[in-house]
Amino acid sequence: MILADYHVHSVFSTDSNTPMEHMIEKALQLGLKRLCFTDHMDYDYPNPSEFIFDPEVYFDQIQLLRERYKDKIEVLAGIELGLQPHLSERLSNLTRQYSFDFIIGSSHVVDHWDPYYPEYWENRSNEDGIRRYFESIIENCKAYQGFHVYGHLDYIIRYVPTTTSKSASYSYSDYAELLDEVLKTIISYGKGIEINTAGLKYGLDYAHPIPDVLKRYKELGGELITIGSDAHKPEHLCYDFHVIPSYLKELGFQYYANFVEGKPVFEKLS
């Protein structure tokens, strides 16, 4: 049983209007022991006023809620950084100044566009768009290593044109050499990847990333994984977490990680 959710958004993220207290109350109903808020910080997003928050206000709120719920649940301060190579110094300054328990690095913007927007796909085939997205992960890792895990490695698959969310998929074999480089790069820097159940919420047949990516990650020596729902509303907290332990064990994993004060705490899958 998984008793922590390590990818959670609140009103501090542009795409959520949920107060932190509502997420915590839902977490208590679910019997969680830890809840890590990982609100979006995407500098230089296509709309630059979106997906940024004031860290001072954020940490004030986290501290208030830690005190309020200290006898019920551990409230942790995380962040989901939107990685782009030119942002490495700015991101480093942010994470040096503030003590986040947990940092997710994610690719949301590639070549100035989020794949969510049709503009990303202009003059690109689906294959070229997916390939470019995976290439960007390698570039981001080489430019900045201040994160703990890479988030939703195949996020792009939600937005590939001409597919329904239910049928959207891709084959590891189509991108094997490139995906091997992605995984080897992540592993070489001592970073992990997350199991993100938002894929299931979006109607895919899998949590991000696809099983073959996880299998290959394990074969290449990858062991560090975290589990998060990517919830933006209370009802999506721990989305389909009940299927994850057996799924991961079938792929050869025995442990998953929570992070506290930037250090992994390993929990046995049961």
N, C-alpha and C positions, 0 to 999 in steps of 0.2 A: 504493500500500500504506500502510495506517494503522499507525504504529508507536508509538501511545500510546493509553491508555484513560483517559478523564477523568471517569468516574463509576464508582467502585469502593467497595464496602463491606467492612468487616472486623468482627472481634469487638467493636469499639467501637460498632457499630450493634446495636440491640436485636434486629433481625431477621436477624442473621448470627452464626454461631459460628466464622467462619474467621479464624485468626491471620493477621496481616499477612504474615508470612514465607511462608505458603502461597500467597498471592496473588502475591507477588513471584517465587517460584520458578516459578509457572505463566507469569507474564509473560516470564520469561527463556526458557522453553521455546518461547513464541510469537515470540520475537525482538523484543520491545518495547524501545524506547529510553527511554520515560518511563512511569511509572505514578503516577496521582494518586488518593490515597485521599480520598473525599468522604463521610465518615460522617455519619449523621443527627444533627442537633440540632434537635429539635422541642419547644421550650418550650410548655407548656400543651397537651400532647397529651391526648386523652380520659382515658388512664391516665397521670398526670403522672410516674410513675416510668420510663416507657418513652421511648426515643429521645433520651436525653441522655447525654453522656459528660464526663469530666474533661479539660479541655483541657491541663492540665499533664502528666498522664500520657500523653496522646495525643502531645504534642510531644516528650516524652522518648523515646517509642517510635519516632517518625518519625526523630529525630536518630540514634538507635542504628542503625536500619536504613539510613539514608543512608550512614553510615560503613561499615557492613558490606558494602554492595553498591555502593560508590561507583565501582568500576572496571567495573561490569557494567550498571547501569541507574540512571536518575535517579528517585529516590523523592520525590514531592511531597506537600505537606500541603494538602489541600482540606477542604471541609466542604459538606454539603447542609443549608441552613437551611430549616426549615419556617416559611414566612412567614405572619404574621397582622398586621393593621394595628396592634393594640395592643402588639405586641412590638418596635416599631421602635427604641425607646431601648435596650432590653435587647440586641438584636442589634447595634446600633451599638457599644455598650460592649464586646461580645465581640470584634468584628472590629477594633476599635481596639487592644485589648489583645494580640491574637495575630496573627501575620503569616502568614496563609494564602496559599498560592500561588494558590488558585482557590476561588471561592465560587459555588455553585449556589443560586439561590433557587427554592423549590418550594412549590406549594400541596398540602398534605396534609390540613390541617384547615380546614373551611369551616363557619362557624356552629356551632362546637364539636364537629363530627364529621368524621371521615375518611370519604370516600365508600366506603371499603372496608366500613364497618359499615352494616347495614340501617337503623339509626336515622337516618342522613343522608337516606334516601329516604322516610321516613315523611311522609305528607301532601304529597308532591311527585310530580309526574309525571316521567317520564324527561327530557322536554324541559326542565322547570323546574329539575331537578337539574343538568343539564349547563349551562344558561344561568347559574345561580347560581355554578357553579364558574368559568366564564369571567369573570363579573363580579368575583369575588374576586381574580383575577389583576390586574386594573386597580387595585383598591383597595390591594393589597399593594405594587404598584410605586409608587403615589403616596405611600405611607407610608414606604417604605424603599428606598433605591437602593444599598445597600452590597454588592450581588451583581454577578457578572460576566455570567452567563447565567441565563435562566429554564429550569428543568428540566421535562422531559416535559409539555409544555403541555396535552396532552389525556389525562393520567393517568386522569382520571375514567372514561374509556370502558371501562376494564378491569372496572368494577364496576357498570355500569348493570344494573338488575334485568331478569330475563326474557330475557337474551341469553346465548348461549354466547360464550366468549372468541373463538372463530373467527369468529363472525358479527357481533360487536360493531363498530359503526361509526357514523358520523354524516356528514352532508353539510355542507360549508362553507357552502353556500347557505342552509341552515336558520338559520345564526347569522352571516351575512356581516357585517352592520353591527357586531355586537358583537365578532366576531373581528378585524375591521379596527381597532376601537378598541384591542383587546388588543395587536395588533402595532404599531400606531402609538405606543402608550404605551411599550412596550419600546424601540422605536427612538429615541423622543424623549429617553430617558434615557441613550442611548449603550450600551445593554445588548444582549446577543445571546440566542440560543436554542440549545438543544442538540438534536442528533439522538440519540435514546435507543433503542437496539436491544432494550430489554426488551419493547417491543411485539411484536416478532417472537418472542421467547422465550415470551411469554404466549399465543402462537397467533394474534395478529392478523395481518393481511395487510400490515402496514406497521410501520416504526419510528415512535415518537412524534416529532413530530406527523404527522398525515396529509399526504400529498403536496400537497394543495391549500393547506394552511396554509403549507408551505414555499414553494410557488410564489408565494403572495400576499405573504409576507414579503420575498421577493426583489423583487417588483414595487414594493413600498412603499419600497425602498431598503435593506432589511436585508442585511447581508453577514457579520455575526459569528456563526459557528456553531462549536460544539464537538461532539465525538463521544464517546459513552460507552455502555458496555454495561449499567450499573446492576447489575453483578455482585455477588451476595452469596456466591457459591461460586466456587472456582477454575475449574470447568468452564464457567462462564458468562462468563468474561473474554473480551472482544472478540467477543461473540456476533454472528455473521453480519456481521462487519465487512467481509468480502470483497465484499459486495454494495453497500456504501455509496458508494465513489468514483464508480462509473458512474451510480448513482442520482442523486447530487447534481449531477454534471455535466450530466445530462439536464435537471435543473431550472434550470441556468444558473449554478451555483456553481463557482468555480475553486479556492477555498482553504477550508481549515478552520483553526481556531486551537487551539493549546495555550497554557496560561498558566503563566508562571514568575514568581514574586514579584509576582503581581497584574497582570502585563503580558502581552498577547497575543503569541504567536509564531506567525506565519502559515506554514502548510505548503501547498504546492500539491497538489491532488488528482491522483493518478496511477493 
